């Protein structure tokens, strides 16, 4: 029996990224420049190992090939990790989640919902912008890449040389690649110049160039690229020491404006702490789950708390207890015997899909005033008894669903007087 093919989430991914090896690797939509970068690095190092290293290992030191191999391995691994990994893509909001957000944020009067929010980050207000493509409010420091068509957490920039966005999950590898490439370019250039200088000591420069043209090509490539690579390494060292991104530095997000300072709320206070947090801090997990199994059920796109609430059956309405018969006289304690406790008016019903409305009770009926006594009888009661204060008390009112009490009359003994 043939097994049914499983659809992975990377096959229906909404962005423009390209996936390789069944979703295990991902790049930008146009990785051609990345292929050029890979060819320049591997080709230059191949010339170095083929022509310069054997000569320098015999004439200078045997450690030259080992150092070159270590720098090349570090540079290549950092480049591949930067280019083929998730930079920190934030999943788009599901259709139901986006509709709920639109309905919840809608302003009164039919106006469209606000497209910005403000949150406090270490006591400073940070604006959250709404992404019309991903249908969500972007987290702080996130931005939408127009080339990859994704929102990236802690977006730094889109680098065509590595063929990927640089964000929260691959910035440390990008920084390692830039710094190691700087050392590798300087090392290869120095080895090529040394090789040519040793050959030209007796025969001249022209003879040295004819003897090893590969060293001249490697030196030329390194000389033309080392300046930009060194400048890029220094710039990103500054960004890491201040805990900024390229996007924030270009926009001047934390620069002084009109004489008012705007400090960086993400900074740890010193360069060492910032570098440790940016380059050596915990690595956030990927949020897109590109190798997960794709299902048609919309509930798979919602948070787990939403799914639990939507799947729960509505709570049945509680039946009102039958009213107890009014005894007519005696104690009031039997009014609350045998009945269920009343529903509290402030009971939390926030998770009910169809909240049960609270029953509104009619206003209580007031009991009729007692029968009036004549002046002579009141004077007699005042002189003979001590119950004149009791005449000011109202009769207890029965519950609203019961008939009122019978009017109180004076005792027969007092009426006979």
Secondary structure, DSSP 8 states (H G I E B T S, - for coil): -------BGGGG-SSS-EEETTTTEEE-S-THHHHHHHHHHHHHHHHIIIIIHHHHHHHT-THHHHHHHHHHHHHHHHHHHHHSS---EE----HHHHHHHHHHH--GGG----SEEEEEETTEEEEEEEETTTTEE--TT-EEETTTTEEETT--EEETTTTEEE-TTTHHHHHHHHHHHHHHHHHHHHHHHHHHHHHHHHH-HHHHHHH-HHHHHHHHHHHHHHHHHHHHHHHHHHHHHHT--HHHHHHTTTS-BTTB----TT--SSHHHHHHHHHHS-----SS-TTSB--S-GGGGS-HHHHHHHHS---------------SSS-SGGGGSSS-----TT---TT-SS--------------------HHHHHHHHHH-S-TGGGGS------TTS---------HHHHT-
